[in-house]
């Protein structure tokens, strides 16, 4: 009787752990932001949970599996004797009674665990995740503090064993969940329920949370900005010629960005024939450190009504800039504004061409009157470079091919975004038809 009571208590504790893990997993940054706006008292606990996922989910898994093994042992002691007695009485089964007893006990325990520690907790946790998460977060954090060192020991042992495989593993819950969802998406594409565009958008959403500002920004060498001390007419001409809606303004040095100009403000002043003072038209600058996740930058920009951020290094110098459009393109691909002409290449002040990795090989050959080889294996500049080098280049690395140099200048994750292209002898030119 005591063993049965202990068995039921342990099953119930594992049930609570299961619903807690599922409910807490639903508290991502967006939900925590909602709690912040509501000034909820649980916010500090969820922030601590998200910054200590290894210890928190490691503790849950450690206790869960410890109890699961204990439940199995207790269940065997409780059930096996009754099953064994029953089978032994059956004619012709006495010789294999022990084996059948073990198998039946395992089957019954599997059913119990699936029902009470998997299916029911999942249904309840999804429906009442907010309530369960808030009630359990403090208790789980306390357990994580108690089990911190055993969890570190388990992780260290596992990673030591994995050294020959050059892999590392942990208890953090995000990656397995992402992998599971991405597998489902891949199956959906194969079955025809999703198309490849939808697949790419969903995959981008997962990758989006891992990106930092310096992985998405336009580097300072590619920034278009104006010096406030330059002639006003020269600056206005430059603003109009760029075709950009947002222009950073600096004083003395690009490391000293003092404001951001909206082209529409400048154009409005020109139309009204007012004396233009760029300083009066400038809007405040929004600075972000290069290591800040773009998911947080996007939320902050939405709250503050900003559309451009200046990315700074650890010393406060300008590393680059990032726009709302750049961030959204990470999710949905390149944004094309109606009436705005997009080119997959442009000529820099240095006389070299800046070509998108997505530019089609046949378009490149037509524009520059060149004969890059085409293949069924690739159809873009990035594909061509990858096929020739046998790898994904890092910024600064280059490919030389029949007098042309393709130097990678921008890379996002494993995507070669933009190349600096020039001829070694300096004679790379656009066709006259393209220039006209």
N, C-alpha and C positions, 0 to 999 in steps of 0.2 A: 504493500500500500504506500509506504514511504517512497519507494523507487518510482512508482507511478506518479505520485504528487510532484516529485522532483523533475520527472520527465516533462510533465505539463507546464511547470513553471519555466523551465529552460526553453521550451517551444515558444512560450509567450514572450520571453525576453528577446529571443531571436526575431519574433514577429515585430516587436517594437524597433529593433535595430534595422530591420529591412525597410519599414515604412519611413524611418528617420533618414536613412541614406537616400532613398528615392526623393523624399520631400526636400531635403537640403540641396540635392543636386539641381532643383528647379530655381534656386536663388542665385541667378547670374547677376551681372552688373546692372542690367536694365531694371530688374526687380528691386535690387538694393537702392537704385536711384529713386524708384517710386517710394520706397520706405523713407529715404532721406527727405523727400519733398513732404511726406506726411509726418515728418519728425518722430518717427517710430523709435522707441527705446532699444529695439533689438539690432539697430544698424551696426553699432560697434562690434557686436558678436558675429554678425555675418561678414563684416570686413575682415575680422580675424580669421574666420573660417576659410574665406577665399584666399587669404595669404598664407594659410597653413594647411593646404589640401593634403599634402603628403601625410602629415601626422593624423589629421582628422579621419580621412578615409582609410588610412592604414589601421587606425584603432578600430574602426567599425569592422573591417575585414578580419582583423586579428581575433576580436571577440566573437564575431559571427562564426568563424570556422572552428574556433575552440569549442564553442557551444554545440556546433553541428556534430563534431566528433563525439562530444560527451553525450549528446542526445542519441547518437547511433549506438554507442556502447550500452547506455541504459536501456534503450529500446530492445537491444539484442537480449539482455538479461531478462527483461519483462516478457517478451513475446516468444523467444526461442523454446523455452521449456514447454509452453502450452502447445506450440506447433509440433515440437518433437514428439510429445506424448501422443498427439492425435495421429501423426503419420506412422509412428511405430506400431499402432494398432491395425494399420491397413496391411492386408496380406501382400507379401512380395515387395514391400517398400522398406522393410526394416534395415536392409543393408545400405540404403542410400538416404536414410532418414536425416542424418546430420547435414548432408549437402542440401537437400530440399528445404530443411528448416532454415538454414542460412539464407538461401535464395528468397524464400517467402518473406522472411523477416526484413531483408533488404528492400524487397518490393513494397511492402507495407510502409516502411519508414520513408522511402522515396516519395510515395504518394502523400504522406503526412507533411513532409517538408515542402513539397511543391505547392500544396494547397495553402498551408499556413505561413510559410516563409517566403513564398514567391508570388503566387497568383493573387491571393487576398490582399497582402501588403501593397502590391502594385496598384490594384484598383482603388484602394482607400487613399494611398499617398497621392495619386494623381488628382483625385477629387478634392482632397482637403490639404493640399501641399502647404498653403500659407499658414494655416492654423498649426499643423504638425511641425512645420519648420521652426516657427517662432517658439513653440513649447519645448522643442528638443535641442535647439542649438546650444544653449548654455550647458546642458548636461553632457552633450557630446564633446564640447570643448574641454570640460573638466576631465572626461575620460581620456581625451587625447593628451592632456598634460600628464596624466598618470602613466600612460603607456608609451610616452615619447621615446624612451630609450630602447625598450624592446622592439619598437617599430624600426628605429634606426639600425638596430642590430640585424633584423631580418632583411632590410633593404641592402645593407652592406654585404651580407653573405650572398644574396642573390646576384648583386652586381659583380662580386668577386668571381662567382661561377661563370658569369657572362663575359668576362674579360676576353677569352679567346674569340668570342663572336663579335667583339667591338660594339656591344650594345649595352644600354643602360635602361633600367626599368624602375618604376615606382608605383605608388598606390593612387596617384592623382587620377581623378575620375574622368577628366575631360576627354582624353585621347581615345580610350576604348569606346566611349559613347559616340565620338565623331566618326571613328572608323566603322562602327556598326551602321550609322546613318548613311555614310558614303557608300557602303556595300549595298544598302537597300536602293539608293539612288542609281547605282550602276546597274542593278538588276532591272530597275524601272526603265532605263534607257534600252536595255536589251529586249525587254518585252514590248516596248513601244508605248508605254504609258507616260513616259517623259521624253522630251527631245533633248538634243545635246546642248542647246542654249540654256534650257532650264537646269540641266545638270551643272553647267559651268557656273551659273549664278548661285546655286545652292552650295557648291564646293567653295566658291569665293567667299561666301558668308562665313564658313568655318575658318578659312585661312585669314580672313579679315581681322579676327580677334587677336591673332599673333603678330600682326604687322606693327612696326614702329614708324615714327615720323620720318626717320632718315632712309627708310626703305621705299617710301612713296614720293618724297619731296622732289621738287625740281631743284637740282644743285645750284649753288650760287653762280657757278660759271655759265649756267644756262638761263639765269634769271634776267628778265627785262625790267629794269628799274630806272628811275630818273633822278638826277642830282638837282636838289632844290635851288642851288646857286647858279645853274645853267640859265641861259637866256630863255625867257618865258615862251617866246615864239618857237624856239627849237624844241622845248619840252612838249608843247602842245602838238607840234608836228609829229614828234616821236610817239606820243600817246595815241594819236589817230592812226598812224601807220602800223602800230603793233596789232591792232584788231582785238586786243585784250580788254576785258571789262574792268579788271582790277590791276593797278600799277603801284608797286611799292615806291616810296620816295625816301631818298637818303640824303644825309648832309655830310660832306667831306669824304666819307667812306661808306661802302655798302654794309660795313659792320655797324653803321649807325642809322638804322631805318627809323625815320621819325613819323611816318604816316603812310596811309594807303589812299590812293585816288580812285574814285569810281568814274569811269569814262563818261557815264551818263551825266554826272555832275558838271564835268568840264564842257560837254556838248551843250548842256542846257544854258550855261553861262555864255557860250559863244553865240547861241541862237538869240538870247536876250540882249546881246551886244553890251554886256556888262564888263567892267574892268575885272580881269581875272587875277585872283590871288590864290595860287595853289595851296598856300599854307592854310587859308581859310576853308578851302574845299576838302582838305585832307581829313580822313577819319582816323580814329585811334588804331594803333597797331596791337595785334594779338600775338604774343610770343609763346612758343612751346619748345620744351627741350627735345633734342633729337631722339631721346629714348622713350618718349611718351607714346603709348599705344594709340593708333589712329581711331580705334573705337571710342576712346575717351575724348580725343580731340573733336570727333564728330559731335558727340553729345554737348561738349562745351561750346562749340561753334553754334549749334542750334539754340542753346540757351541764351547766348550773348548776341545772337544775330550777326555773327561774323561769317565772312565767306572766304577769307584768306588769313593764313597764319604764317608768321616768320619762324623758321626753325633755327634754334641757336645751339651752339656747342657748350661745353662745360665752362668756357671762359666768357660766354655772352656774345661771341662773334656769330655772324650770320653764316649758317650752313646751307640754307636754301629756303624755299617757301613751299607751302602746300595749300591748295584751294579745296573748297567743298566739292568741286567737280572732280578733282584728283581722287578724293576719298570715295566718292560714289562710283567712280569708274572701276574701283577695285572690286565692287560687288556686281555691277551690271554691265561692265565693259565700257568702251569709249562712248562718251556722250556727244551727240552731234546736234548742235543748235541750228534751227531752221534759218536759212539765209546766210549761214557762215560756211565758207569754203574750207574744207579740210584737205591738207596735203600730207602725204606720207613721208615727205622729205622737205628740207629747206636749206638754204645756203647761209652759212655763218659768216661773221665778219672776218674770220680767218681764211675765207675762201674755200673752206672745206664743206662738205655736205653732211647734214645730220639726217639720217635715214631711220625710220621706224623699223623694228625687227619684223613687223607684220606686213611690210611692203611686199607685194607680189613680185616674184622674179621676172616675169614677163613685163610688168610695168617698169621695173628698174631698167631692163634692157632697152625698152622703148624710150624712156626718158633720157638715158645717158648714152644711147646708141652703143650699147655694150652687148656682149654675148656670154653672160653667165650661164652655165649649163643648167638646164631644167631636168627634173626627175620626178618620178611617181612617188619617191620617198619624201619629198618636200616641195613646197611651192612659195615659201617666203624667204626673205633674207636671213632671218634667224635660223630657219631650218637648214638653209644652205651652209651657213657658218658652222652650225652644230654637226652637220654631216661631214664636213671637210676636216674639222678639228677633232671629231669624235667625243666632244664634251660640251657642257654649257660653260661658256667663258665667264670670267669674273671681270668687273670693270677695270679697264686698263690693258687687258689682254687683247690680242689682235690676230687676225688672219691675213696673210698676204696671198693674193691669188692673181696671177698674170698681170702684175703691175698695179693692182688695186690693194689698198689697205682697208680692212674693216675692223675698226677699234671700238670695242664695247664701252659705252659711257654711262649706260643706265641699265640696271637689272633689278627686277622685283621678284623676290623668292627665286624660283628657277626659270624665270622668264626673261629672255634677253630683249629689252624694250627698245633701246635706241643705240645706233652705231654712228661713229664719225667715219665717213668714207672719203678717201682721197686717192689720187693717183700718185705713185712714187715720182713720176716725171712731171707731175703737176698739170696734166692736160685733161682732167675729168671735167666735162662741161655738159650742160643740158642741151637737148636738141633745140633748135631755133623755134620749132613749133610749140614746144613746151613753154618757152620764154614769152612767146607772143600772147 
